[in-house]
């Protein structure tokens, strides 16, 4: 297996050659053309269904072309990271200097975990030379004239379920957006009451040659998937004439995964990326679609508190990456333990066991993960999990609830009760329920909805 430096020397050039579209009345297929010079070519593709009776076409529409080109700019990073070639040449379209700097910033921060876990000391200036040699988008700029309704990306977890329920209370007309449908996403849209015509299910296909090179020992690791969600969801919203893309990313996603660093597994779910994407799309694409996260003012704790009341989803939601192909909770990974813990103040031990299929709180082998999640270790798990403070708050409140009810503490809670963290957070009490992050892009009426439904009045009291 070659090192980062050896691969960059052996394969100095990566190309984004272009993309081809195949368009019918029913769908728009986009096939991208990338190449690591001297190693392999790659042709991943996306298929977007089109609105029945819709009149949006890709040909001659510069707005669509800029969106498709930009989606390719995100897609390329999955193939570039195989060798981390120092030169990236874009022949598919044009970029000015500010745009090139924007993309390099996304790549560097979105690959923070990739660099960290592979032991790569990458420099934000020199890790990539990005140059564009392609033409400007052809055709006419066509921003949406009178868009209406929301597109809601659905991942199958608790967060998108909460967004669906909040928007339903608001009476908002919603369309669900799914990438590569699976059990949890399909079941979530069913539970959310979406009609078939109100679901946009796109297909993303990876090039098998990337997977083969990964198997041979070339570089591999996490990429900013939520940036793909951002650009692809705006494409879908544009094709369907929808006013906004309504994400379900929360304030907790802003916390770094490694203490004292900017390494964040959830970078492309952070507000920094959300704001950067919003500004980039508005300035350089101008589709007329407004992109924001409905849950940005909230923590994972508040989302879990609201989700505990959404019982229609309890038997079907899934967030476990290990068990995603089988559509199950594996019951042994950091993500499973996090969701178990964050729901523990609001659901009974029996309800939790029924959801996850096992009692994780009685499994002492989970203690190392518990220590990571609560901040006793420098690194949180590289998963989409809440902040250290809200996990500690959730555990402390769950212990207090069980003891007040006269129930015996499970093993993980007994372990936690002997830690200094327990005494610290017992003194603090519930500081999470009244939290509201004002750094967000929510329109006023959406903000009022979230505050009314999910933000409790200030005044949490110590538990001691």
N, C-alpha and C positions, 0 to 999 in steps of 0.2 A: 504494500500500500504506500503510495507516494504522499509526501507532505504537501501542505499548502504552497510553500515556496517552490517545490519541485513541479507541481502541477501548473502553476502560473508560468513557470519558465518553459515547460513542455507545450503548453497550449495557451499562447499569449492573446489569441483573438477569438472573440465571440461576436456573432452577427444576428441581428434581427432583420432578416431579409424582407419580410412582408407578410401579407395575409391574403387569403382568397375567400370570397363569399359565394355561397349558393343560396339563392333566395326564391322562395315560393310564396304562395298566399298563406300557407300554414306555418312556415318556419324560416328562420335565418340561420344558416350554418356558417361558422367562421373557422378556417383552418390557418393556424399560424406556422411560419417557417423560421426556425432558429437553427443555428449551427455553431458548434464548437469546432473551429478549424483544425483539421488533422485528426479529429476524433469521431464526431457523429453529427448527423442532422436530426432535427426533431420537428414533428408536425402535430402538436396537440390541437384539439378542436373544441368548440362550444356550439351547442345548438339551442337557439332561443325560439320558443313558440311565439306566434304572432296573434294579435287580437283578432277574433273572428269579425270580419267586416271592417277591420282597420285599414287605414290608407297610408301608413308609414312605410316607406321603402328606403333601403340603404343606398341604392344607386342614385347618384346625383344629390345626395343629402350630406353636406359636409359635416353637419352635427353628428350624424350616425358614424361617419367615417372617423371622426376624431375620437368618439367613444370607443370604437372597435380597436383603433390604433393604441389607445391608452390601456385598454384591457390587456393587449399584448405586451405592453411595457411592464405590467405587473407579472404576467405569466412568465416572461422570460427569466425572472430571477430564480425560478425553480430549476431551470436548466443551466443557467450561468453558474450556480453554486457548485455544480459537479466538479468544476476545475478552478472556479474563481478567476477566470482569465482577466488580466489587467486592462485589456482594451475591449470596449464594447462599442460596436459600430451599428448604428440604427439606420437602415436603408428603407424602412417601412413608412417613414414620415419625418416631419420637421420638428425640431425643438430649438428654442432660443436658449441663451445662457442661463436665464432664470429657471426655465423649465428643466433643463438638464440638472441644475443644482437641486431642484425640488425632488427629482427622481433619485438622485444619489442619496439625499437625506432619507428618503423612504427606505431605500435598499439597506443603508448602513444601520439605521435604527430597527428596521423590521427583521434584520438578520442578526440582531444583537445576541440572541440565544444561540444561533448557529455558530457564530464566531466564538462565543464563550465555551460552549460544550465541545467544540473541536480544538480548543486551545490555540485559537488564531488571534494574534495581536494585530488587528486590522486598524489602519489609519483612515480616518474619514475623508482625507483629501486624496490619498494615493491608492486606496484599495481598488479604485476603478477609474479609468479614463473613459468618459461617456461622450461620444460625438454622434451627431445626427447628420446624415447625408441625403435624406429622403425629401420628397416633394411635400408641399402644403396639401392639405386635404382638398380634394376636388369636389365641386358642386356648390350648392347654396347653403348658407347657415339657416337652419330652420328650427328655432326654439319653439317649444310647445306654446300654442296660442292661448288655449283655455283649458289647462289641465285641471283635473279634479280627482280626489280620492287618494288613499295612501297605499303604498306597497310595503308590506311587512315581511322582511326576511325571517324565515322560520328554520331554526336549527334543531328543534326537537327537545330542547332543554326547558327549564323553568322560566328563563328570562323572556323568551319570545311568547310563551303562554301568558305571562303577566301583561305584556304589551297588547296582545290580542284582547284580553279581558278589559283592560283600561280603555282601549279604543272602542270596544263594543259599548261600554258605559257612556262614552262621549257621543255615540251614534254616528261615528265616522264610517264612511264607505271604504272598505278595505279589500285589498287583494293580497293573497299570500304568495311569497316567493321562496322557492326551494331549489337548491342545487343538488343534483343527483338524489332523488327521493329515496328514502329508506323508511323502515317501520315507524320510528318515532316522529319523523316529520309528517308523514302521511296521516298518522293517527292524531297528531296535534291539530292539523287543519280540519280534520273531521270533528274533533271535539270542539274546535272553535266555530263550527257551524258554517264553514265556507262551502259554497256551491262549487261544482267542478269548474265552471267558467270563471271563477274568481281565484283560481290557483295557477300561477305561472311556474311550471317545473322545467328548469333548464338542465341540459346534460353537459357535463365537462368531462373530457377524456384526456388522460395523460398519455404521453408517448411512452410506449413500452421500453424504448431504448434507454430512457432515463432510469427506469427501474432496473434494467439489466446492468447498467454502469454502477448503480448504487450497490447491487449485489456483488459486483467485482471489487468493491472497496474504494470507489471514488467518493469524494466528499458528499455528505448527506446531512440533513437536519431541518430544523423548523424554518418556515418561510411565512411572510405576513399574509395569511389566508384572508383575513378580514378586509385587506385592501382589494383582493379579488371580488369579495362580496360587494364592496363599495362601487367599483366601476361596473360590474356586471348587473347589479341591481338598478343602477341608473339607466343602463341600456334597456332593461326590462320595463322600467317605469315609463321611459320615453316611448317604447313600442306600444304601450298600453294607454298612453295619454294620461298618466297619473301625476298628480301635483308633487308628491313627496315620497321619499324613501324614509321609513320610520324604523330605525335600528333599535336594538335592545341592549346596548352597551352601557355599563354602569360606571359610576365614579370610581369604584374599587379598582377598575382596570388600569388606573393611572399609576398605581404603586409598582415600583420596581420589584423584580423577582429576586434579585441579588442585592442585599443591603449595601448602601453606600455606592451604588452604581446606577447607570441608566439602562442596564440590561433588563428588558421587560418582555416576558413571553407574550403579553397582550398588547404590544406596542400599537398594532393597527386597530385595536379596540379603544385606545386611549383618546382623551379629548384632544391632545396635541395633534394626532393624526386626523381626527374628525374635522377639526377646524382647518387644518392644512388642506385636506381633501375638498372641503366645502369651498374654500377660497380658490383653489386650483380649477375646480370644475366651473365655477362661476366666471373666472377670468379667461380661461383658455378653451372651454368647450361651450358653455352657455346653453345647456339643454332646456332650461326652464324647470328642471326637477330640483326640489329643495331636499337636501340630505341632512338628517339630524338623528340623534338617538333620544328616544322618548324617556329612557330610564337613566340618562346621564346625571340627573340631580340626586340619584339614589345610590345606596350601598347594596351589596349583596344581601346584607342582613335585612334591610327593608323589603327587598324583592322577595326573599324567602318568607318573610312575615306575611306578605300579601298572597304569595303562592300557596301558603298553607290553607287558605280559604278556597282555593281553586281546585276542589276535589275531583272534578271531571278529568283532570290531567294527571292525577297522582299515580295511576296505574300504567300510564303510557309514556311519560316523559323519560328521556335518556340523555345523559351528558358524558357517559364513560367512553373515552377514546379506545381503551383496550377492548371493550365489548361491543363497539359500534357495528362491526360487521355482522354480529349475531343479534344485534339490537337488544342487548342485555346490560345490566350493571354487573361488572366483574366482581365487585365487593372487596377488592384487595388493593386498588390503586389510590393515588392521592386525590383524584377527582371524586371518586366515590365517597371517600372519607370526608372530604370537604362538604359535599352536598348533604351528607348525613349529619354533620356537625351543625351546619348553618340552619338546618330545619329543626334541630333538636329542641330549641326553646318553644316551638310552636306545635309540634306533633308528639303524640305519645310514643313510648318505646315500641309498643306493638305496631303502631302505624308505620313507623320507620322500618321496622323489620319486614313488614308486608311489602313495602315499596322496593326495598333493596334485596330481599330474598335471604338475608342473613343478618346477624347481630354483630355489626362491626365494632360496637363499643365493648364487646366482651372479648375481642381479639387482641391480646397483648403484643402480637407481632406488628400491630399498627402503630405502636408507640413512636418509633422513629419518624413516621409520617406526621403524627400528631405534633412532635417537636418542631418539624419543619414548618407546618402550617401556622403554629402559634408564635413563631419568631425566635425559638430557642436555638435554632441553627441560622447561619448566615443566609442560606438560600431557602426560599420557598420552593415547592415543587414546580417544575416547568409545566404548568397546567393553567387553565383559566379558573383561578380560585380567588376568593375575596382577600381583603387586606388582613394583616395580622391582628389589628386591633378589633375588628368586628368578629373574627373567629374566636378570639379570647372572650369577647362579650357574650357571644352565643353560648359558649360552653359554661361560663359562669352563671348565666341566667337559667340554663337547662338544669344545672346542679341545684340551684336554689329552688326551682319548681319541683324537682323530684323530692328533695328533702322536705319541703313544705307539705307535700302530699304523703310523706312517710314512706317513700319508696327507697329500696336499696340502690345504691349507685353502681352502675356497671364499671368494669375494670378500668377503662380508659379515663372515666371521670374520677374514680378513686385515685388514680395516678396523678391526674391534673390537680386535684384538691391539695396535694402535698407540695405543690410548686408555689414559688413566690408570685407567679403570675396570677394565681387564683386570688390571693389576698389583695393584690393591686387592683384587679378588675372588680372584685367585690366592693371595694371602696368607691370605685367610679360608678358602678351601676350601669344602667342602660343609657349610654350616650349616643347610640346609633339611631334609635327610632325617630329622633327629632332632626336628624341631619338633613341638610339640603344644599347640594352643590350648585352655586349660582353661576358657575362657569359652564355655560351650556348654550345650545343653539335652538332651544325649544321656542316655538311661537307662543304668544301669551296665553291663548286658550288651552294649549297642550300643557303648559306649565301649571296653569290653574288646576287642571285635572289631576296631575301628578301630586301636587301639594295637598289637594283635598283628600285624595284616596290613600296616599302612602306616607305622608309626613305627619308624625304625631307632634302635639304641642311640646315645647321644651320643658324640662323639669324632671329628668330621670333621677331617682333617688338611690343612694348607696344601698347595698343589700345587707350590710352588717349593722 
